């Protein structure tokens, strides 16, 4: 009887070890999610940072559910996002903010260090930035193309001029058509 008990305990221990190993093996698979790396450009050029300029990229889930992702921008404008200690994040749509600030050192005239914004202010707010990224499973390489505010104003003025000129054209066409009709009626 004792021999039978010993064999049954050995069998139970073997099954426990097998089940434990199986759980470890199945539980240690790669998590469902994605990795996000990317580059930030300003006016078509990589956002170059030095030791006095610090930048961050933040991805916030558009659903407002789940962790916010963030990453530091390196001196060549590149970034890798993390959620806490993990670089793997859930797929989905994210609202994006980008902010880079130059830290100006304290001087005798100005005893407190101050920051000067390098990126346009609108990119620091997820509702104003206009940056949305759809993250898919697997690796994602994201290019965030920022445009300086002066360039945006110039483009808006050009678009307004184009709209004005296109509005003039139909009016001229209508007047020309009226003149042609008047000529034909006479």
MDAnalysis code that builds the backbone (N, CA, C; Angstrom):
import MDAnalysis as mda
import numpy as np

u = mda.Universe.empty(558, n_residues=186, atom_resindex=np.repeat(np.arange(186), 3), trajectory=True)
u.add_TopologyAttr("name", ["N", "CA", "C"] * 186)
u.add_TopologyAttr("resid", np.arange(1, 187))
u.add_TopologyAttr("resname", ["UNK", "UNK", "UNK", "UNK", "UNK", "UNK", "UNK", "UNK", "UNK", "UNK", "UNK", "UNK", "UNK", "UNK", "UNK", "UNK", "UNK", "UNK", "UNK", "UNK", "UNK", "UNK", "UNK", "UNK", "UNK", "UNK", "UNK", "UNK", "UNK", "UNK", "UNK", "UNK", "UNK", "UNK", "UNK", "UNK", "UNK", "UNK", "UNK", "UNK", "UNK", "UNK", "UNK", "UNK", "UNK", "UNK", "UNK", "UNK", "UNK", "UNK", "UNK", "UNK", "UNK", "UNK", "UNK", "UNK", "UNK", "UNK", "UNK", "UNK", "UNK", "UNK", "UNK", "UNK", "UNK", "UNK", "UNK", "UNK", "UNK", "UNK", "UNK", "UNK", "UNK", "UNK", "UNK", "UNK", "UNK", "UNK", "UNK", "UNK", "UNK", "UNK", "UNK", "UNK", "UNK", "UNK", "UNK", "UNK", "UNK", "UNK", "UNK", "UNK", "UNK", "UNK", "UNK", "UNK", "UNK", "UNK", "UNK", "UNK", "UNK", "UNK", "UNK", "UNK", "UNK", "UNK", "UNK", "UNK", "UNK", "UNK", "UNK", "UNK", "UNK", "UNK", "UNK", "UNK", "UNK", "UNK", "UNK", "UNK", "UNK", "UNK", "UNK", "UNK", "UNK", "UNK", "UNK", "UNK", "UNK", "UNK", "UNK", "UNK", "UNK", "UNK", "UNK", "UNK", "UNK", "UNK", "UNK", "UNK", "UNK", "UNK", "UNK", "UNK", "UNK", "UNK", "UNK", "UNK", "UNK", "UNK", "UNK", "UNK", "UNK", "UNK", "UNK", "UNK", "UNK", "UNK", "UNK", "UNK", "UNK", "UNK", "UNK", "UNK", "UNK", "UNK", "UNK", "UNK", "UNK", "UNK", "UNK", "UNK", "UNK", "UNK", "UNK", "UNK", "UNK", "UNK", "UNK", "UNK", "UNK", "UNK", "UNK", "UNK", "UNK", "UNK"])
u.atoms.positions = np.array([
    [0.813, -1.186, 0.000],
    [0.000, 0.000, 0.000],
    [0.857, 1.250, 0.000],
    [1.931, 1.172, 0.772],
    [2.813, 2.318, 0.828],
    [3.455, 2.568, -0.537],
    [3.805, 1.497, -1.235],
    [4.400, 1.627, -2.555],
    [3.417, 2.255, -3.535],
    [2.179, 1.914, -3.427],
    [1.141, 2.482, -4.282],
    [0.965, 3.962, -4.002],
    [0.989, 4.340, -2.720],
    [0.877, 5.752, -2.373],
    [2.058, 6.541, -2.918],
    [3.233, 5.966, -2.848],
    [4.425, 6.641, -3.344],
    [4.325, 6.872, -4.853],
    [3.840, 5.853, -5.571],
    [3.692, 5.990, -7.024],
    [2.621, 7.020, -7.369],
    [1.529, 7.031, -6.627],
    [0.479, 8.004, -6.935],
    [0.944, 9.427, -6.625],
    [1.713, 9.596, -5.548],
    [2.257, 10.929, -5.261],
    [3.250, 11.350, -6.338],
    [4.032, 10.400, -6.807],
    [4.987, 10.700, -7.869],
    [4.242, 11.091, -9.147],
    [3.173, 10.396, -9.449],
    [2.362, 10.722, -10.625],
    [1.733, 12.104, -10.472],
    [1.219, 12.389, -9.286],
    [0.606, 13.700, -9.031],
    [1.651, 14.800, -9.174],
    [2.840, 14.593, -8.606],
    [3.911, 15.594, -8.723],
    [4.319, 15.790, -10.181],
    [4.397, 14.707, -10.921],
    [4.760, 14.803, -12.333],
    [3.718, 15.623, -13.094],
    [2.441, 15.344, -12.844],
    [1.385, 16.109, -13.501],
    [1.415, 17.573, -13.085],
    [1.671, 17.830, -11.818],
    [1.763, 19.223, -11.359],
    [2.910, 19.948, -12.060],
    [4.051, 19.285, -12.135],
    [5.200, 19.902, -12.816],
    [4.895, 20.145, -14.292],
    [4.252, 19.158, -14.918],
    [3.893, 19.304, -16.324],
    [2.931, 20.477, -16.520],
    [1.882, 20.532, -15.693],
    [0.891, 21.615, -15.813],
    [1.523, 22.977, -15.536],
    [2.387, 23.036, -14.525],
    [3.061, 24.291, -14.194],
    [3.942, 24.744, -15.360],
    [4.695, 23.795, -15.930],
    [5.559, 24.125, -17.074],
    [4.734, 24.576, -18.271],
    [3.615, 23.898, -18.500],
    [2.738, 24.272, -19.606],
    [2.185, 25.684, -19.413],
    [1.774, 25.997, -18.186],
    [1.269, 27.351, -17.894],
    [2.348, 28.398, -18.117],
    [3.564, 28.104, -17.672],
    [4.663, 29.045, -17.895],
    [4.914, 29.246, -19.381],
    [4.941, 28.155, -20.115],
    [5.205, 28.228, -21.548],
    [4.121, 29.016, -22.272],
    [2.876, 28.722, -21.990],
    [1.773, 29.413, -22.658],
    [1.649, 30.856, -22.193],
    [1.964, 31.122, -20.952],
    [1.835, 32.470, -20.410],
    [2.962, 33.394, -20.806],
    [4.037, 32.869, -21.316],
    [5.197, 33.694, -21.641],
    [5.283, 34.029, -23.120],
    [4.234, 33.830, -23.856],
    [4.232, 34.194, -25.268],
    [4.276, 35.697, -25.428],
    [4.510, 36.169, -26.635],
    [4.556, 37.610, -26.856],
    [3.160, 38.196, -26.674],
    [3.060, 39.329, -25.994],
    [1.752, 39.914, -25.741],
    [1.142, 40.474, -27.018],
    [-0.199, 40.493, -27.052],
    [-0.887, 41.092, -28.188],
    [-0.658, 42.595, -28.113],
    [-0.195, 43.177, -29.162],
    [0.054, 44.607, -29.156],
    [0.986, 44.991, -30.269],
    [1.624, 46.097, -30.071],
    [2.444, 46.644, -31.130],
    [3.558, 47.486, -30.544],
    [4.560, 47.732, -31.348],
    [5.627, 48.649, -30.965],
    [5.553, 49.854, -31.888],
    [5.792, 51.026, -31.315],
    [5.702, 52.259, -32.094],
    [7.029, 52.998, -32.007],
    [7.631, 53.216, -33.159],
    [8.811, 54.059, -33.270],
    [8.507, 55.097, -34.333],
    [9.297, 56.148, -34.373],
    [9.021, 57.141, -35.396],
    [10.022, 58.257, -35.436],
    [9.677, 59.244, -36.251],
    [10.528, 60.410, -36.457],
    [9.642, 61.641, -36.527],
    [10.152, 62.752, -35.998],
    [9.437, 64.025, -36.028],
    [10.183, 64.965, -36.968],
    [9.430, 65.583, -37.900],
    [10.020, 66.600, -38.765],
    [9.296, 67.921, -38.539],
    [10.006, 69.002, -38.765],
    [9.430, 70.345, -38.705],
    [9.766, 71.023, -40.019],
    [8.740, 71.380, -40.776],
    [8.894, 71.995, -42.097],
    [9.733, 71.118, -43.031],
    [9.508, 69.807, -42.953],
    [10.168, 68.867, -43.845],
    [11.558, 68.436, -43.437],
    [12.096, 68.970, -42.343],
    [13.439, 68.618, -41.885],
    [13.330, 67.911, -40.537],
    [14.212, 66.917, -40.291],
    [14.160, 66.238, -38.993],
    [14.299, 67.241, -37.848],
    [13.536, 67.028, -36.798],
    [13.594, 67.886, -35.621],
    [14.892, 67.565, -34.892],
    [15.885, 68.433, -35.043],
    [17.187, 68.212, -34.428],
    [17.223, 68.861, -33.056],
    [17.542, 68.051, -32.059],
    [17.606, 68.538, -30.689],
    [19.039, 68.447, -30.198],
    [19.418, 69.366, -29.313],
    [20.735, 69.295, -28.694],
    [20.567, 69.186, -27.186],
    [21.669, 69.370, -26.435],
    [21.575, 69.170, -24.981],
    [20.688, 70.198, -24.283],
    [20.390, 71.320, -24.922],
    [19.515, 72.328, -24.315],
    [18.059, 72.211, -24.770],
    [17.798, 71.355, -25.746],
    [16.437, 71.199, -26.266],
    [15.938, 69.794, -25.919],
    [14.781, 69.738, -25.285],
    [14.185, 68.466, -24.880],
    [12.808, 68.349, -25.510],
    [12.518, 67.174, -26.062],
    [11.230, 66.987, -26.718],
    [10.567, 65.680, -26.325],
    [9.238, 65.690, -26.376],
    [8.461, 64.491, -26.069],
    [7.363, 64.286, -27.111],
    [6.991, 63.030, -27.282],
    [5.855, 62.638, -28.113],
    [4.913, 61.872, -27.194],
    [3.619, 62.215, -27.244],
    [2.625, 61.546, -26.403],
    [1.487, 61.052, -27.289],
    [1.123, 59.783, -27.139],
    [-0.024, 59.180, -27.823],
    [-1.080, 58.905, -26.765],
    [-2.256, 59.484, -26.947],
    [-3.371, 59.266, -26.021],
    [-4.466, 58.530, -26.783],
    [-4.998, 57.423, -26.234],
    [-6.059, 56.708, -26.949],
    [-7.231, 57.640, -27.263],
    [-7.697, 57.623, -28.508],
    [-8.822, 58.476, -28.908],
    [-10.069, 58.126, -28.109],
    [-10.168, 56.875, -27.675],
    [-11.322, 56.435, -26.881],
    [-11.220, 56.883, -25.427],
    [-10.080, 57.455, -25.061],
    [-9.795, 57.877, -23.679],
    [-9.734, 56.679, -22.731],
    [-9.657, 55.466, -23.271],
    [-9.543, 54.238, -22.487],
    [-8.160, 53.650, -22.737],
    [-7.467, 53.272, -21.702],
    [-6.160, 52.652, -21.852],
    [-5.052, 53.614, -21.501],
    [-3.831, 53.091, -21.472],
    [-2.701, 53.907, -21.041],
    [-2.276, 54.934, -22.092],
    [-1.742, 56.037, -21.602],
    [-1.135, 57.051, -22.459],
    [0.298, 56.610, -22.726],
    [0.751, 56.754, -23.952],
    [2.095, 56.348, -24.355],
    [2.952, 57.587, -24.500],
    [4.220, 57.476, -24.124],
    [5.088, 58.631, -24.307],
    [6.506, 58.188, -24.605],
    [7.242, 59.109, -25.194],
    [8.630, 58.846, -25.520],
    [9.388, 60.146, -25.692],
    [10.667, 60.079, -25.411],
    [11.550, 61.232, -25.588],
    [12.038, 61.260, -27.037],
    [12.182, 62.460, -27.563],
    [12.714, 62.636, -28.912],
    [14.228, 62.715, -28.790],
    [14.943, 61.907, -29.578],
    [16.404, 61.920, -29.502],
    [16.964, 63.060, -30.358],
    [18.277, 63.291, -30.329],
    [18.862, 64.416, -31.075],
    [18.617, 64.401, -32.588],
    [18.256, 63.250, -33.153],
    [17.991, 63.174, -34.596],
    [16.506, 63.180, -34.915],
    [15.664, 63.461, -33.918],
    [14.230, 63.539, -34.146],
    [13.498, 62.216, -34.037],
    [14.175, 61.155, -33.605],
    [13.543, 59.835, -33.509],
    [12.964, 59.623, -32.113],
    [11.975, 58.725, -32.030],
    [11.382, 58.400, -30.735],
    [10.911, 56.956, -30.720],
    [10.766, 56.405, -29.519],
    [10.145, 55.101, -29.302],
    [9.189, 55.279, -28.140],
    [7.944, 54.855, -28.340],
    [6.928, 55.038, -27.308],
    [6.898, 53.875, -26.340],
    [6.582, 54.192, -25.090],
    [6.415, 53.168, -24.068],
    [5.159, 53.467, -23.269],
    [4.633, 52.421, -22.654],
    [3.524, 52.560, -21.711],
    [4.062, 52.037, -20.389],
    [4.557, 52.927, -19.558],
    [5.212, 52.502, -18.323],
    [6.510, 51.808, -18.666],
    [6.689, 50.584, -18.177],
    [7.923, 49.849, -18.443],
    [7.826, 48.995, -19.704],
    [6.688, 49.015, -20.382],
    [6.477, 48.177, -21.562],
    [6.570, 48.998, -22.845],
    [7.204, 48.400, -23.861],
    [7.226, 49.047, -25.178],
    [6.141, 48.475, -26.074],
    [5.373, 47.516, -25.568],
    [4.284, 46.922, -26.336],
    [2.973, 47.562, -25.911],
    [2.212, 48.038, -26.883],
    [0.971, 48.760, -26.584],
    [-0.180, 48.203, -27.413],
    [-1.380, 48.557, -27.041],
    [-2.573, 48.060, -27.734],
    [-2.782, 48.791, -29.057],
    [-3.185, 48.069, -30.105],
    [-3.545, 48.714, -31.365],
    [-4.773, 49.601, -31.174],
    [-4.928, 50.593, -32.038],
    [-6.077, 51.484, -31.977],
    [-5.728, 52.848, -32.530],
    [-6.657, 53.786, -32.407],
    [-6.451, 55.156, -32.881],
    [-5.982, 56.002, -31.703],
    [-4.949, 56.793, -31.941],
    [-4.364, 57.626, -30.901],
    [-4.322, 59.087, -31.349],
    [-4.576, 59.992, -30.410],
    [-4.381, 61.425, -30.616],
    [-2.958, 61.729, -30.175],
    [-2.252, 62.550, -30.949],
    [-0.821, 62.732, -30.736],
    [-0.493, 64.175, -30.388],
    [0.437, 64.343, -29.448],
    [0.998, 65.659, -29.160],
    [2.517, 65.571, -29.271],
    [3.113, 66.668, -29.691],
    [4.562, 66.777, -29.797],
    [4.956, 68.109, -29.193],
    [5.966, 68.084, -28.354],
    [6.428, 69.321, -27.736],
    [7.938, 69.276, -27.577],
    [8.603, 70.329, -28.025],
    [10.042, 70.468, -27.829],
    [10.304, 71.870, -27.298],
    [11.111, 71.936, -26.246],
    [11.389, 73.205, -25.579],
    [12.894, 73.360, -25.410],
    [13.387, 74.554, -25.733],
    [14.788, 74.879, -25.498],
    [14.897, 75.498, -24.112],
    [15.727, 74.901, -23.273],
    [15.938, 75.418, -21.924],
    [17.043, 76.467, -22.002],
    [16.681, 77.708, -21.689],
    [17.659, 78.794, -21.694],
    [18.181, 78.956, -20.275],
    [19.476, 78.864, -20.133],
    [20.104, 78.876, -18.813],
    [19.923, 80.218, -18.121],
    [19.961, 80.148, -16.809],
    [19.850, 81.359, -15.996],
    [21.097, 82.229, -16.194],
    [20.871, 83.532, -16.216],
    [21.961, 84.500, -16.322],
    [21.820, 85.509, -15.191],
    [22.757, 86.441, -15.110],
    [22.648, 87.476, -14.073],
    [21.420, 88.342, -14.304],
    [21.135, 88.660, -15.574],
    [19.955, 89.467, -15.880],
    [18.665, 88.687, -15.638],
    [18.692, 87.397, -15.916],
    [17.517, 86.542, -15.745],
    [17.921, 85.348, -14.868],
    [17.744, 85.470, -13.543],
    [18.245, 84.432, -12.631],
    [17.505, 83.090, -12.705],
    [16.362, 83.037, -13.345],
    [15.639, 81.771, -13.478],
    [15.767, 81.239, -14.901],
    [15.986, 79.934, -14.997],
    [16.018, 79.310, -16.318],
    [14.613, 79.361, -16.912],
    [14.547, 79.632, -18.203],
    [13.250, 79.694, -18.880],
    [13.281, 78.774, -20.097],
    [12.103, 78.460, -20.611],
    [12.003, 77.619, -21.791],
    [11.439, 78.393, -22.966],
    [11.961, 78.093, -24.148],
    [11.448, 78.680, -25.382],
    [10.939, 77.537, -26.244],
    [9.693, 77.638, -26.657],
    [9.069, 76.577, -27.451],
    [9.747, 76.484, -28.823],
    [10.142, 75.270, -29.207],
    [10.756, 75.018, -30.507],
    [9.696, 74.566, -31.515],
    [8.745, 73.773, -31.057],
    [7.653, 73.307, -31.914],
    [6.458, 74.237, -31.747],
    [5.635, 74.388, -32.774],
    [4.447, 75.241, -32.655],
    [3.547, 74.788, -31.502],
    [2.955, 75.763, -30.821],
    [2.154, 75.501, -29.618],
    [0.973, 74.577, -29.883],
    [0.392, 74.635, -31.073],
    [-0.811, 73.828, -31.326],
    [-0.540, 72.334, -31.251],
    [0.707, 71.904, -31.480],
    [1.027, 70.480, -31.430],
    [1.138, 69.956, -29.997],
    [1.092, 70.835, -29.005],
    [1.185, 70.420, -27.606],
    [-0.174, 70.045, -27.021],
    [-1.253, 70.208, -27.791],
    [-2.600, 69.909, -27.316],
    [-3.235, 68.893, -28.266],
    [-3.677, 67.762, -27.727],
    [-4.194, 66.691, -28.595],
    [-5.447, 67.095, -29.365],
    [-6.229, 68.025, -28.835],
    [-7.436, 68.431, -29.563],
    [-7.131, 69.465, -30.647],
    [-5.971, 70.123, -30.591],
    [-5.604, 71.131, -31.587],
    [-4.544, 70.653, -32.577],
    [-3.819, 69.597, -32.232],
    [-2.655, 69.209, -33.037],
    [-3.025, 68.714, -34.431],
    [-4.193, 68.099, -34.567],
    [-4.568, 67.527, -35.853],
    [-3.822, 66.241, -36.166],
    [-3.051, 65.742, -35.212],
    [-2.280, 64.522, -35.420],
    [-3.037, 63.328, -34.840],
    [-3.399, 62.395, -35.708],
    [-4.069, 61.143, -35.309],
    [-3.324, 60.010, -35.990],
    [-3.091, 58.951, -35.240],
    [-2.372, 57.805, -35.790],
    [-3.160, 56.538, -35.497],
    [-3.381, 55.733, -36.532],
    [-4.005, 54.419, -36.372],
    [-2.885, 53.398, -36.220],
    [-2.794, 52.808, -35.046],
    [-1.746, 51.849, -34.731],
    [-2.281, 50.445, -34.990],
    [-1.535, 49.667, -35.769],
    [-1.939, 48.304, -36.110],
    [-1.030, 47.306, -35.398],
    [-1.454, 46.046, -35.262],
    [-0.599, 45.048, -34.614],
    [0.735, 44.921, -35.344],
    [1.783, 44.667, -34.595],
    [3.118, 44.538, -35.171],
    [3.909, 45.815, -34.957],
    [4.937, 45.976, -35.771],
    [5.776, 47.167, -35.651],
    [5.185, 48.296, -36.484],
    [5.184, 49.494, -35.914],
    [4.674, 50.679, -36.601],
    [5.768, 51.735, -36.624],
    [6.095, 52.227, -37.807],
    [7.022, 53.345, -37.958],
    [6.176, 54.556, -38.345],
    [6.211, 55.578, -37.512],
    [5.337, 56.736, -37.670],
    [6.177, 57.959, -38.021],
    [5.743, 58.711, -39.023],
    [6.371, 59.982, -39.365],
    [5.411, 61.090, -38.968],
    [5.833, 61.924, -38.029],
    [5.016, 63.055, -37.587],
    [5.574, 64.309, -38.243],
    [4.826, 64.860, -39.202],
    [5.271, 66.017, -39.972],
    [4.627, 67.279, -39.416],
    [5.426, 68.087, -38.726],
    [4.938, 69.334, -38.154],
    [5.233, 70.476, -39.117],
    [4.385, 71.487, -39.085],
    [4.557, 72.672, -39.927],
    [4.593, 73.876, -39.000],
    [5.601, 74.746, -39.191],
    [5.695, 75.926, -38.332],
    [4.513, 76.849, -38.576],
    [4.204, 77.666, -37.581],
    [3.025, 78.536, -37.670],
    [3.148, 79.561, -38.779],
    [4.338, 80.065, -39.051],
    [4.486, 81.050, -40.125],
    [4.203, 80.407, -41.471],
    [4.642, 79.163, -41.656],
    [4.365, 78.472, -42.910],
    [2.876, 78.203, -43.060],
    [2.224, 77.859, -41.968],
    [0.786, 77.599, -41.998],
    [0.033, 78.860, -42.389],
    [0.435, 80.015, -41.853],
    [-0.220, 81.279, -42.186],
    [-0.034, 81.604, -43.663],
    [1.186, 81.402, -44.180],
    [1.446, 81.674, -45.593],
    [0.602, 80.767, -46.482],
    [0.506, 79.472, -46.107],
    [-0.305, 78.544, -46.896],
    [-1.770, 78.943, -46.861],
    [-2.255, 79.386, -45.698],
    [-3.656, 79.815, -45.579],
    [-3.923, 81.022, -46.463],
    [-2.971, 81.967, -46.497],
    [-3.137, 83.149, -47.339],
    [-3.159, 82.754, -48.817],
    [-2.284, 81.814, -49.213],
    [-2.264, 81.357, -50.605],
    [-3.571, 80.663, -50.961],
    [-4.078, 79.838, -50.032],
    [-5.349, 79.159, -50.283],
    [-6.481, 80.171, -50.409],
    [-6.458, 81.213, -49.572],
    [-7.497, 82.246, -49.636],
    [-7.427, 82.978, -50.972],
    [-6.204, 83.274, -51.448],
    [-6.045, 83.924, -52.746],
    [-6.561, 83.018, -53.864],
    [-6.261, 81.724, -53.765],
    [-6.725, 80.782, -54.787],
    [-8.244, 80.711, -54.799],
    [-8.858, 80.731, -53.627],
    [-10.319, 80.711, -53.545],
    [-10.882, 81.988, -54.148],
    [-10.267, 83.143, -53.825],
    [-10.726, 84.410, -54.388],
    [-10.631, 84.399, -55.908],
    [-9.512, 83.914, -56.443],
    [-9.355, 83.915, -57.899],
    [-10.321, 82.930, -58.548],
    [-10.599, 81.811, -57.876],
    [-11.553, 80.867, -58.463],
    [-12.968, 81.431, -58.407],
    [-13.247, 82.270, -57.418],
    [-14.557, 82.910, -57.362],
    [-14.698, 83.958, -58.455],
    [-13.600, 84.637, -58.784],
    [-13.636, 85.632, -59.851],
    [-13.907, 84.966, -61.199],
    [-13.303, 83.842, -61.415],
    [-13.441, 83.175, -62.706],
    [-14.886, 82.850, -63.058],
    [-15.679, 82.221, -62.200],
    [-17.072, 81.947, -62.572],
    [-17.871, 83.223, -62.811],
    [-17.589, 84.273, -62.043],
    [-18.302, 85.530, -62.232],
    [-18.003, 86.082, -63.615],
    [-16.741, 86.072, -63.990],
    [-16.366, 86.546, -65.317],
    [-17.028, 85.688, -66.391],
    [-17.081, 84.364, -66.142],
    [-17.707, 83.476, -67.117],
    [-19.195, 83.784, -67.255],
    [-19.861, 84.071, -66.148],
    [-21.289, 84.392, -66.189],
    [-21.500, 85.687, -66.954],
    [-20.673, 86.709, -66.690],
    [-20.806, 87.987, -67.392],
    [-20.551, 87.803, -68.885],
    [-19.552, 87.003, -69.237],
    [-19.258, 86.740, -70.639],
    [-20.429, 86.023, -71.293],
    [-20.992, 85.051, -70.589],
    [-22.157, 84.322, -71.124],
    [-23.335, 85.256, -71.323],
    [-23.573, 86.182, -70.391],
    [-24.675, 87.143, -70.517],
    [-24.458, 88.022, -71.739],
    [-23.224, 88.466, -71.931],
    [-22.926, 89.313, -73.079],
    [-23.162, 88.548, -74.381],
    [-22.767, 87.285, -74.397],
    [-22.967, 86.471, -75.601],
    [-24.454, 86.286, -75.880],
    [-25.253, 86.062, -74.837],
    [-26.700, 85.909, -75.013],
    [-27.323, 87.204, -75.516],
    [-26.916, 88.333, -74.951],
    [-27.436, 89.621, -75.391],
    [-27.107, 89.849, -76.863],
    [-25.913, 89.484, -77.280],
    [-25.490, 89.661, -78.660],
    [-26.324, 88.776, -79.582],
    [-26.584, 87.549, -79.161],
    [-27.364, 86.622, -79.987],
    [-28.811, 87.079, -80.109],
    [-29.389, 87.687, -79.053],
    [-30.775, 88.133, -79.078],
    [-30.936, 89.320, -80.013],
    [-29.934, 90.112, -80.183],
    [-30.021, 91.295, -81.036],
    [-29.869, 90.895, -82.435],
])
